[in-house]
């Protein structure tokens, strides 16, 4: 019998972080993608704006490190690529397996357009958003050999801090028109790690580059033969990056986020565990001794009602098998990676706890993630608030199951 390392391996797609610009053509990463409930929610939002009619097409995905935002961005780019590309076929098949009706909406629309979406993918760094976004736009236009000979030169000339906003939007319009002329049906702009650009902007507010996001988000709503879809990914709400600015500028940043549909990219425990299971690659069958032990653990945990929301005894046993050699208690006795942070993020993002008192969100999150039954508190304002506590309980039901009660 071989060693454990020979029988069970971690898939290489799960051993490093994703970089949109570097990994955009990686078929291995696209094959490994596992659609989740939040994936399907985001794709449904995007599907609503596929046609050329006016619609909200600016989407902000907000969630902690490791919640799958970058992987989703990579998958979305593949799904919207020309149908002749293998990455599109893989992504479409994956979505069909997860949600047939939603997959049909994308397929029926994209198959009628030869070139799909022009993809502009930007990775956040502490630099000017205008410089990085316009440079990425120029690269994409050049790669796809659009017919306007002066377009790339004009975009590169605008890729510098201080370029006025009234110069930038006409360039996007020209790109959209040129792409529609060659059979394209949309322009997808994805900005990962947007928070790094926002942090840079907070140190250089004189350029007012935050308004580029507002302009593009508003433009994305307009009727166009190749409409703009703007997807940004960040760890916190816009306003969290503006703490060093004055009140007037902080209010402006808050208004900019209001131009986006915001989706809290947080997964319930069942989805997180399924992602863990998908990272293992096993050869051969588990031994009878291991099978017996896993069966016993799934039965005992189910009997003690210790399984996360959405898991029953049969599903948990299947997960235990796929996650071997991790012991079941390793999966369940501690919260899934980042779950405390994810719950706290969700409470703030949904307006259930004000961002100024994030420690109260953390208090609730720690209790919920560890299966505490009650919180007894004198904090009537943000925790045992009679108006908010039922909404908080409803949110926690989604993420951790109905286990926490807030009392005074």
VOLUMTI-246374 format. One record per residue: residue in one letter; x, y, z of N, C-alpha, C in turn. Coordinates in steps of 0.02 Angstrom, whole numbers, padded with zeros to 5 digits, always signed. Layout:
N
AXYZXYZXYZ...
// end
This chain:
408
X+00042-00060+00000+00000+00000+00000+00044+00062+00000X+00027+00114-00041+00067+00174-00046+00058+00218+00015X+00100+00270+00019+00095+00318+00074+00033+00360+00065X+00015+00396+00119-00044+00439+00116-00035+00493+00063X+00026+00519+00056+00040+00571+00006+00030+00545-00065X+00040+00480-00075+00030+00451-00142-00045+00440-00157X-00084+00428-00105-00155+00413-00114-00199+00475-00115X-00178+00528-00079-00218+00588-00072-00174+00648-00085X-00196+00692-00130-00158+00752-00147-00205+00813-00146X-00174+00871-00138-00211+00933-00144-00206+00956-00216X-00262+00971-00248-00261+00994-00317-00222+01060-00321X-00179+01065-00372-00135+01123-00377-00174+01188-00385X-00235+01184-00411-00275+01245-00420-00291+01278-00353X-00285+01241-00298-00302+01268-00232-00241+01285-00191X-00182+01284-00220-00121+01294-00181-00093+01364-00186X-00124+01408-00225-00099+01477-00230-00158+01524-00243X-00146+01588-00230-00198+01637-00242-00204+01651-00317X-00260+01682-00336-00275+01694-00407-00259+01767-00424X-00229+01775-00482-00215+01841-00510-00251+01845-00577X-00299+01891-00584-00341+01892-00643-00300+01901-00707X-00253+01947-00707-00215+01959-00768-00169+01900-00785X-00140+01869-00735-00094+01814-00747-00130+01749-00764X-00186+01736-00731-00219+01671-00736-00280+01670-00782X-00290+01723-00820-00350+01728-00861-00359+01672-00911X-00304+01641-00933-00308+01588-00983-00299+01518-00952X-00299+01513-00887-00285+01449-00853-00346+01403-00855X-00344+01352-00897-00400+01305-00901-00406+01264-00838X-00349+01250-00806-00350+01210-00744-00391+01245-00690X-00381+01310-00682-00418+01347-00630-00492+01352-00647X-00508+01360-00710-00578+01364-00730-00613+01297-00720X-00578+01243-00736-00607+01176-00724-00619+01163-00650X-00575+01189-00609-00580+01176-00537-00633+01218-00502X-00662+01267-00538-00708+01312-00505-00772+01277-00485X-00795+01289-00425-00856+01259-00398-00907+01314-00384X-00959+01321-00425-01009+01374-00413-01043+01364-00344X-01052+01420-00309-01084+01419-00244-01148+01460-00246X-01182+01464-00191-01244+01503-00189-01232+01576-00205X-01175+01604-00182-01159+01674-00196-01140+01682-00270X-01105+01633-00298-01089+01634-00369-01154+01640-00410X-01201+01598-00396-01264+01597-00434-01303+01662-00424X-01300+01690-00364-01333+01754-00352-01302+01810-00393X-01235+01811-00396-01200+01862-00436-01213+01853-00510X-01212+01791-00534-01225+01777-00605-01296+01795-00624X-01343+01785-00579-01412+01804-00594-01417+01880-00603X-01382+01917-00560-01381+01990-00567-01351+02010-00634X-01297+01978-00655-01265+01994-00718-01309+01974-00777X-01342+01918-00772-01385+01895-00827-01442+01944-00841X-01465+01979-00789-01519+02027-00798-01500+02083-00846X-01435+02097-00850-01412+02152-00892-01377+02131-00956X-01386+02070-00978-01350+02046-01037-01372+02082-01101X-01436+02099-01107-01458+02130-01170-01435+02203-01173X-01452+02237-01227-01427+02305-01238-01472+02359-01209X-01520+02341-01168-01567+02389-01139-01538+02419-01075X-01564+02476-01052-01540+02507-00990-01550+02459-00931X-01499+02453-00890-01503+02408-00832-01444+02423-00785X-01452+02406-00722-01398+02413-00674-01345+02359-00687X-01285+02379-00706-01233+02331-00723-01168+02342-00684X-01172+02378-00629-01113+02389-00586-01122+02348-00522X-01077+02303-00510-01083+02255-00455-01021+02257-00412X-01030+02265-00346-00975+02264-00298-00980+02202-00256X-00929+02159-00260-00926+02098-00219-00881+02113-00159X-00910+02109-00100-00873+02128-00039-00871+02068+00008X-00811+02048+00027-00803+01992+00072-00731+01986+00094X-00717+01947+00146-00649+01942+00173-00603+01902+00128X-00539+01902+00145-00490+01863+00109-00512+01789+00108X-00502+01757+00051-00516+01686+00046-00588+01668+00034X-00631+01717+00021-00702+01702+00011-00719+01685-00061X-00670+01687-00107-00681+01664-00176-00697+01718-00226X-00685+01781-00209-00702+01836-00255-00659+01833-00319X-00593+01823-00311-00549+01821-00369-00564+01761-00413X-00578+01704-00382-00594+01644-00420-00658+01656-00460X-00706+01690-00431-00767+01706-00467-00752+01752-00526X-00710+01802-00515-00692+01847-00570-00661+01811-00628X-00617+01763-00613-00586+01723-00666-00638+01682-00703X-00683+01651-00665-00735+01609-00696-00782+01652-00739X-00801+01710-00714-00846+01754-00751-00815+01774-00818X-00751+01791-00818-00717+01808-00880-00720+01752-00930X-00711+01690-00906-00714+01632-00951-00785+01622-00978X-00834+01630-00935-00904+01618-00955-00926+01666-01009X-00900+01728-01008-00921+01779-01056-00875+01785-01117X-00826+01740-01122-00779+01742-01178-00812+01715-01241X-00780+01724-01300-00808+01698-01363-00821+01623-01359X-00876+01600-01390-00896+01529-01382-00846+01481-01414X-00802+01505-01458-00753+01461-01489-00696+01443-01440X-00689+01481-01386-00635+01469-01338-00653+01411-01291X-00603+01370-01277-00614+01312-01234-00634+01333-01164X-00606+01389-01139-00623+01412-01072-00698+01427-01067X-00728+01455-01119-00800+01469-01119-00840+01404-01115X-00819+01353-01152-00854+01290-01152-00851+01256-01084X-00792+01260-01052-00785+01230-00985-00829+01267-00935X-00827+01334-00936-00867+01373-00889-00942+01362-00899X-00963+01359-00962-01034+01348-00977-01057+01280-00952X-01016+01229-00961-01033+01162-00937-01038+01160-00861X-00992+01194-00827-00994+01197-00754-01058+01229-00730X-01078+01284-00761-01139+01318-00741-01201+01275-00756X-01200+01239-00811-01256+01195-00829-01266+01142-00775X-01211+01117-00748-01216+01066-00695-01243+01095-00630X-01233+01160-00620-01254+01192-00557-01325+01221-00562X-01342+01249-00620-01407+01282-00627-01425+01284-00702X-01465+01236-00724-01481+01229-00795-01516+01291-00822X-01563+01318-00786-01602+01375-00810-01557+01437-00819X-01514+01450-00770-01469+01507-00774-01418+01498-00830X-01392+01437-00837-01345+01423-00891-01376+01436-00959X-01440+01418-00966-01474+01428-01030-01480+01502-01047X-01490+01544-00996-01494+01616-01009-01430+01643-01039X-01373+01621-01013-01309+01644-01039-01297+01614-01109X-01309+01550-01116-01295+01516-01180-01336+01544-01237X-01401+01553-01225-01445+01577-01278-01427+01647-01300X-01403+01688-01254-01383+01755-01273-01314+01756-01307X-01265+01724-01277-01196+01728-01302-01186+01691-01367X-01223+01638-01379-01215+01600-01441-01236+01640-01502X-01273+01693-01492-01294+01736-01548-01244+01791-01563X-01188+01792-01527-01137+01844-01537-01069+01811-01543X-01037+01821-01599-00976+01785-01615-00920+01795-01564X-00912+01857-01540-00852+01872-01500-00865+01880-01426X-00927+01871-01403-00939+01876-01332-00920+01944-01304X-00889+01944-01245-00870+02005-01211-00796+02020-01219X-00781+02085-01227-00711+02108-01221-00696+02111-01146X-00643+02076-01125-00628+02071-01054-00569+02115-01035X-00580+02157-00985-00529+02202-00959-00520+02185-00885X-00464+02155-00867-00455+02129-00799-00396+02165-00766X-00410+02193-00707-00361+02235-00672-00351+02207-00602X-00287+02201-00582-00271+02182-00514-00250+02243-00475X-00279+02251-00416-00265+02311-00376-00195+02313-00349X-00163+02371-00354-00099+02385-00323-00103+02456-00297X-00057+02476-00251-00059+02545-00226-00035+02593-00280X-00078+02612-00324-00061+02655-00381-00124+02691-00404X-00116+02732-00455-00172+02768-00484-00219+02720-00519X-00283+02725-00503-00334+02684-00536-00337+02701-00610X-00333+02765-00627-00336+02785-00698-00279+02753-00737X-00219+02755-00710-00162+02727-00745-00170+02652-00757X-00189+02616-00706-00193+02543-00712-00253+02521-00754X-00310+02554-00745-00369+02534-00783-00361+02550-00857X-00337+02609-00873-00330+02627-00944-00275+02586-00977X-00222+02569-00939-00170+02526-00967-00198+02457-00983X-00239+02430-00938-00270+02365-00950-00318+02368-01009X-00354+02423-01016-00400+02432-01072-00360+02432-01138X-00304+02467-01139-00262+02469-01199-00236+02400-01218X-00215+02361-01168-00190+02294-01180-00245+02250-01211X-00306+02255-01184-00361+02215-01209-00379+02234-01281X-00382+02299-01295-00398+02322-01362-00345+02299-01412X-00281+02304-01392-00226+02283-01435-00228+02208-01448X-00241+02170-01395-00243+02097-01401-00298+02075-01448X-00355+02109-01447-00412+02089-01488-00413+02124-01556X-00362+02164-01570-00351+02193-01637-00413+02230-01663X-00438+02275-01622-00494+02316-01644-00473+02364-01700X-00519+02383-01741-00503+02413-01806-00483+02487-01802X-00499+02522-01749-00482+02593-01744-00407+02600-01731X-00367+02622-01780-00294+02622-01772-00269+02670-01719X-00305+02724-01705-00281+02773-01657-00305+02759-01586X-00349+02708-01578-00381+02697-01514-00331+02679-01459X-00286+02632-01473-00238+02611-01422-00194+02670-01401X-00170+02709-01449-00128+02766-01434-00165+02817-01390X-00228+02829-01406-00267+02877-01367-00279+02852-01296X-00291+02787-01288-00301+02759-01221-00237+02764-01181X-00180+02746-01211-00116+02748-01175-00099+02820-01155X-00116+02868-01198-00102+02938-01181-00142+02961-01121X-00200+02930-01110-00243+02949-01054-00227+02911-00990X-00182+02862-00994-00167+02819-00937-00116+02851-00890X-00137+02905-00859-00093+02939-00812-00135+02977-00762X-00110+02985-00699-00148+03023-00649-00159+03094-00673X-00216+03121-00657-00231+03189-00675-00270+03196-00739X-00277+03142-00777-00319+03145-00837-00390+03162-00817X-00419+03210-00850-00487+03232-00832-00538+03178-00850X-00589+03175-00809-00640+03123-00818-00675+03129-00886X-00681+03191-00912-00716+03199-00975-00677+03172-01035X-00613+03154-01025-00574+03122-01078-00582+03047-01076X-00599+03019-01019-00597+02946-01010-00660+02912-01037X-00718+02939-01021-00780+02906-01042-00787+02901-01117X-00768+02952-01156-00772+02944-01229-00728+02887-01256X-00673+02873-01222-00631+02817-01243-00666+02750-01232X-00701+02744-01177-00740+02683-01165-00796+02676-01218X-00827+02731-01235-00879+02729-01287-00850+02705-01354X-00791+02730-01371-00760+02709-01434-00744+02635-01433X-00720+02609-01376-00705+02538-01370-00769+02497-01378X-00822+02518-01346-00886+02482-01351-00910+02480-01423X-00906+02537-01457-00929+02540-01526-00886+02495-01571X-00820+02497-01562-00776+02455-01603-00788+02381-01590X-00801+02364-01527-00813+02293-01510-00879+02269-01539X-00931+02310-01535-00995+02292-01565-00989+02282-01640X-00946+02322-01672-00938+02317-01745-00906+02251-01767X-00871+02216-01722-00840+02152-01741-00878+02093-01710X-00940+02104-01691-00982+02049-01666-00980+02039-01591X-00952+02086-01554-00952+02081-01482-01017+02105-01452X-01033+02081-01392-01098+02098-01362-01091+02133-01294X-01030+02148-01272-01023+02182-01208-00950+02191-01191X-00937+02236-01143-00870+02248-01117-00872+02234-01042X-00831+02187-01020-00828+02169-00949-00765+02199-00919X-00773+02243-00870-00717+02271-00832-00719+02241-00762X-00667+02206-00743-00661+02176-00676-00601+02207-00641X-00613+02233-00582-00560+02263-00542-00555+02224-00476X-00504+02184-00470-00493+02145-00408-00450+02186-00360X-00459+02174-00296-00423+02211-00244-00432+02286-00253X-00493+02307-00265-00506+02379-00274-00484+02419-00214X-00485+02388-00155-00465+02424-00094-00396+02454-00098X-00350+02422-00135-00282+02449-00141-00282+02514-00180X-00324+02519-00231-00331+02582-00267-00364+02635-00222X-00413+02615-00183-00447+02662-00139-00400+02689-00085X-00357+02645-00058-00308+02667-00009-00260+02718-00040X-00238+02704-00101-00194+02751-00136-00230+02818-00147X-00293+02814-00167-00332+02874-00179-00340+02915-00115X-00346+02881-00057-00355+02918+00006-00293+02959+00023X-00234+02939-00003-00173+02978+00007-00164+03031-00048X-00200+03024-00103-00193+03071-00159-00263+03094-00182X-00301+03124-00137-00371+03142-00154-00376+03198-00204X-00319+03232-00218-00323+03289-00264-00342+03268-00335X-00329+03204-00354-00346+03182-00421-00419+03163-00429X-00453+03150-00373-00525+03133-00372-00540+03074-00418X-00497+03023-00418-00508+02966-00463-00566+02922-00442X-00589+02930-00380-00647+02893-00357-00707+02906-00402X-00707+02965-00433-00764+02983-00476-00765+02944-00542X-00707+02915-00560-00707+02872-00620-00753+02812-00608X-00752+02785-00547-00797+02729-00532-00870+02750-00537X-00885+02810-00513-00954+02834-00517-00975+02843-00590X-00931+02873-00630-00947+02886-00700-00959+02820-00737X-00915+02771-00725-00921+02707-00760-00983+02669-00736X-00997+02672-00671-01057+02637-00645-01120+02667-00675X-01122+02733-00682-01181+02765-00712-01185+02749-00787X-01127+02749-00820-01126+02733-00891-01148+02661-00904X-01132+02616-00857-01150+02546-00865-01225+02535-00869X-01264+02583-00845-01337+02576-00846-01367+02592-00915X-01327+02623-00958-01355+02650-01020-01365+02597-01074X-01410+02612-01119-01421+02571-01178-01360+02574-01223X-01337+02516-01247-01277+02515-01290-01276+02448-01327X-01249+02447-01388-01244+02384-01424-01196+02335-01390X-01147+02362-01355-01100+02320-01316-01095+02351-01247X-01146+02341-01204-01149+02376-01140-01090+02359-01094X-01075+02407-01052-01020+02398-01003-01046+02363-00941X-01011+02311-00920-01023+02278-00856-00962+02291-00811X-00974+02321-00754-00919+02338-00708-00926+02297-00645X-00875+02255-00631-00875+02213-00571-00812+02229-00531X-00822+02251-00469-00765+02266-00425-00767+02220-00365X-00708+02203-00340-00702+02156-00284-00657+02187-00231X-00682+02188-00170-00644+02218-00115-00664+02187-00049X-00624+02201+00002-00633+02167+00067-00681+02204+00113X-00687+02270+00103-00730+02310+00146-00769+02360+00104X-00820+02390+00133-00858+02442+00098-00812+02501+00083X-00830+02540+00031-00789+02597+00009-00770+02642+00068X-00819+02657+00110-00808+02706+00163-00754+02686+00213X-00740+02620+00217-00689+02598+00265-00619+02619+00243X-00611+02635+00179-00545+02657+00154-00537+02732+00156X-00588+02768+00180-00587+02841+00178-00579+02873+00246X-00555+02834+00296-00555+02859+00365-00509+02919+00374X-00459+02928+00332-00413+02984+00340-00438+03047+00303X-00494+03043+00269-00521+03100+00232-00570+03140+00275X-00584+03201+00253-00633+03242+00287-00703+03217+00274X-00751+03243+00312-00820+03219+00308-00849+03227+00238X-00835+03283+00205-00864+03294+00139-00841+03241+00089X-00776+03225+00090-00750+03173+00044-00775+03104+00064X-00782+03092+00129-00808+03026+00151-00879+03017+00126X-00918+03070+00129-00987+03067+00103-00988+03054+00028X-00941+03084-00008-00937+03073-00080-00922+02999-00095X-00875+02971-00058-00858+02900-00068-00918+02856-00055X-00956+02873-00004-01016+02833+00012-01066+02837-00045X-01072+02895-00076-01118+02903-00132-01095+02862-00193X-01029+02858-00202-01003+02818-00258-01022+02745-00250X-01016+02718-00189-01035+02648-00178-01109+02639-00191X-01149+02691-00180-01221+02686-00192-01238+02675-00265X-01191+02687-00311-01202+02675-00382-01196+02601-00399X-01171+02561-00352-01160+02489-00364-01213+02448-00327X-01231+02392-00357-01267+02340-00321-01215+02302-00280X-01225+02299-00215-01176+02268-00170-01197+02198-00151X-01151+02151-00158-01165+02081-00139-01113+02060-00088X-01137+02040-00029-01091+02014+00023-01070+01944+00003X-01007+01935-00014-00983+01871-00039-00963+01827+00020X-01014+01800+00052-01006+01758+00111-01043+01693+00101X-01012+01638+00117-01043+01573+00106-01062+01541+00172X-01119+01506+00176-01135+01466+00235-01086+01408+00243X-01086+01379+00303-01036+01327+00319-01039+01269+00270X-01098+01248+00249-01104+01192+00203-01066+01204+00139X-01071+01266+00111-01037+01283+00050-00961+01284+00061X-00940+01312+00118-00868+01315+00132-00838+01245+00137X-00874+01200+00169-00849+01132+00176-00847+01096+00109X-00895+01110+00065-00894+01080-00002-00833+01103-00041X-00813+01167-00031-00753+01192-00064-00691+01158-00037X-00689+01147+00029-00632+01110+00058-00628+01040+00027X-00685+01007+00023-00686+00938-00004-00663+00937-00077X-00681+00987-00116-00663+00987-00187-00589+00996-00198X-00552+01018-00147-00480+01029-00155-00439+00964-00151X-00470+00910-00126-00435+00846-00118-00442+00803-00181X-00389+00768-00196-00388+00721-00252-00368+00653-00225X-00413+00605-00228-00402+00539-00197-00397+00485-00250X-00355+00435-00236-00349+00376-00279-00367+00314-00238X-00410+00273-00266-00429+00212-00231-00483+00225-00179X-00502+00171-00144-00554+00174-00094-00524+00181-00024X-00564+00210+00021-00544+00214+00090-00548+00144+00122X-00507+00133+00171-00506+00067+00203-00570+00056+00242X-00590-00007+00256-00650-00021+00296-00648+00012+00364X-00587+00015+00395-00581+00046+00461-00597+00120+00457X-00571+00154+00405-00585+00225+00398-00659+00237+00384X-00689+00196+00340-00760+00202+00324-00802+00195+00387X-00785+00146+00428-00823+00134+00489-00818+00194+00536X-00758+00222+00542-00748+00279+00587-00787+00340+00563X-00785+00354+00497-00820+00412+00470-00896+00404+00477X-00920+00343+00466-00992+00330+00474-01013+00342+00546X-00972+00319+00593-00987+00329+00664-00990+00403+00682X-00941+00441+00657-00939+00512+00673-00999+00549+00643X-01018+00533+00582-01075+00568+00552-01139+00552+00590X-01146+00490+00614-01204+00471+00652-01206+00507+00720X-01149+00510+00753-01146+00542+00819-01158+00617+00814X-01128+00649+00765-01137+00721+00758-01210+00738+00739X-01240+00696+00697-01310+00707+00680-01355+00697+00741X-01339+00646+00781-01378+00633+00841-01373+00689+00892X-01316+00723+00895-01307+00779+00941-01329+00845+00911X-01356+00843+00850-01378+00903+00814-01320+00953+00808X-01260+00927+00794-01200+00968+00790-01179+00983+00718X-01219+00962+00669-01202+00974+00599-01223+01045+00579X-01185+01078+00535-01204+01145+00512-01270+01144+00474X-01301+01202+00469-01363+01209+00432-01353+01185+00360X-01399+01144+00336-01396+01120+00267-01365+01051+00260X-01336+01025+00315-01305+00958+00313-01346+00909+00354X-01359+00851+00325-01388+00796+00363-01335+00741+00369X-01355+00684+00397-01307+00631+00409-01276+00605+00345X-01316+00595+00293-01291+00568+00229-01243+00618+00196X-01262+00682+00194-01218+00732+00163-01153+00740+00200X-01157+00738+00267-01096+00746+00306-01049+00687+00295X-01076+00626+00290-01034+00568+00277-00998+00575+00210X-01034+00598+00160-01004+00609+00095-00947+00659+00099X-00958+00714+00136-00906+00764+00145-00846+00735+00183X-00858+00696+00235-00804+00666+00274-00760+00623+00229X-00792+00584+00186-00753+00542+00140-00709+00583+00094X-00739+00637+00067-00701+00678+00019-00647+00719+00052X-00656+00734+00117-00607+00775+00153-00553+00733+00189X-00559+00667+00186-00507+00626+00218-00440+00643+00187X-00386+00651+00228-00375+00628+00296-00393+00677+00351X-00428+00732+00337-00449+00776+00390-00501+00740+00434X-00491+00745+00499-00538+00713+00546-00603+00755+00548X-00661+00722+00555-00724+00760+00558-00724+00815+00610X-00693+00804+00667-00691+00857+00718-00650+00917+00695X-00601+00905+00652-00562+00961+00625-00606+01006+00583X-00655+00976+00550-00700+01014+00508-00755+01050+00548X-00777+01020+00604-00836+01046+00637-00825+01077+00705X-00772+01058+00741-00765+01084+00809-00744+01157+00808X-00710+01178+00754-00692+01248+00745-00732+01275+00687X-00744+01340+00686-00779+01370+00629-00737+01363+00566X-00769+01363+00508-00733+01359+00446-00687+01420+00439X-00633+01415+00398-00584+01469+00394-00617+01536+00379X-00601+01585+00423-00627+01652+00412-00700+01662+00428X-00732+01612+00459-00805+01618+00468-00823+01675+00515X-00784+01685+00569-00798+01740+00615-00795+01806+00577X-00741+01815+00538-00733+01876+00500-00789+01884+00449X-00808+01829+00417-00860+01832+00366-00927+01853+00396X-00944+01825+00454-01008+01843+00486-01008+01916+00507X-00952+01939+00536-00947+02009+00557-00953+02055+00496X-00919+02038+00441-00925+02077+00380-00998+02081+00357X-01031+02024+00358-01100+02021+00334-01147+02064+00376X-01137+02064+00442-01179+02105+00486-01173+02179+00470X-01111+02200+00455-01099+02270+00439-01125+02287+00370X-01110+02243+00321-01129+02257+00252-01205+02261+00243X-01242+02221+00281-01315+02222+00276-01348+02275+00318X-01307+02317+00350-01334+02372+00389-01364+02350+00455X-01345+02290+00479-01373+02265+00542-01334+02291+00602X-01270+02307+00592-01228+02337+00644-01190+02394+00610X-01189+02454+00639-01154+02510+00607-01079+02497+00604X-01045+02520+00550-00973+02508+00544-00932+02541+00599X-00960+02594+00630-00923+02628+00683-00917+02585+00746X-00959+02535+00752-00955+02490+00811-00945+02418+00787X-00894+02409+00744-00881+02343+00716-00866+02291+00770X-00843+02315+00829-00829+02267+00883-00893+02232+00906X-00951+02265+00900-01014+02232+00918-01030+02177+00867X-01016+02190+00803-01026+02139+00752-00980+02079+00766X-00918+02094+00787-00871+02040+00802-00895+01999+00862X-00923+02033+00912-00951+01998+00971-01004+01947+00950X-01051+01970+00908-01104+01925+00884-01075+01869+00842X-01027+01886+00799-00998+01837+00752-00961+01781+00789X-00923+01799+00840-00885+01749+00878-00934+01700+00911X-00987+01727+00940-01036+01683+00973-01071+01638+00922X-01091+01667+00866-01127+01627+00815-01083+01573+00785X-01021+01590+00770-00977+01541+00737-00960+01483+00783X-00961+01494+00848-00944+01440+00894-01005+01406+00925X-01063+01419+00896-01123+01383+00917-01151+01402+00985X-01136+01463+01008-01163+01486+01072-01239+01494+01066X-01275+01475+01117-01349+01477+01114-01377+01546+01130X-01345+01583+01178-01372+01647+01201-01316+01698+01207X-01333+01761+01193-01292+01818+01214-01333+01858+01263X-01309+01866+01325-01341+01907+01376-01303+01973+01379X-01336+02028+01366-01300+02092+01359-01344+02150+01381X-01310+02204+01403-01344+02267+01417-01341+02313+01356X-01312+02289+01301-01305+02331+01241-01371+02331+01202X-01416+02377+01223-01481+02382+01191-01476+02416+01122X-01423+02454+01112-01420+02496+01051-01405+02455+00989X-01356+02407+00993-01334+02373+00933-01341+02297+00935X-01348+02267+00994-01352+02194+00998-01422+02171+01018X-01445+02192+01075-01513+02172+01098-01563+02226+01079X-01553+02256+01022-01599+02307+00997-01664+02274+00976X-01721+02293+01006-01784+02258+00990-01803+02260+00917X-01783+02314+00882-01800+02321+00811-01755+02278+00768X-01690+02275+00785-01641+02243+00742-01630+02170+00757X-01645+02147+00818-01624+02080+00837-01657+02026+00794X-01718+02038+00770-01751+01987+00727-01718+01985+00658X-01696+02043+00633-01660+02044+00569-01591+02012+00576X-01558+02024+00633-01494+01992+00646-01503+01916+00649X-01556+01894+00684-01568+01822+00690-01582+01792+00621X-01618+01828+00578-01631+01803+00511-01568+01795+00470X-01522+01844+00476-01458+01838+00441-01418+01779+00467X-01416+01770+00533-01378+01715+00562-01408+01648+00542X-01474+01645+00534-01506+01583+00511-01478+01562+00443X-01466+01611+00399-01439+01596+00333-01369+01566+00337X-01328+01593+00383-01257+01578+00383-01240+01519+00429X-01267+01519+00490-01246+01470+00540-01301+01425+00565X-01364+01440+00548-01419+01401+00575-01448+01435+00636X-01509+01418+00655-01545+01452+00709-01520+01431+00778X-01463+01460+00800-01435+01437+00863-01423+01492+00914X-01428+01556+00894-01408+01610+00937-01467+01655+00954X-01477+01670+01018-01530+01715+01040-01499+01773+01079X-01524+01833+01066-01498+01893+01097-01546+01915+01151X-01521+01919+01213-01564+01936+01270-01529+01985+01316X-01569+02017+01359-01542+02062+01410-01554+02031+01478
// end
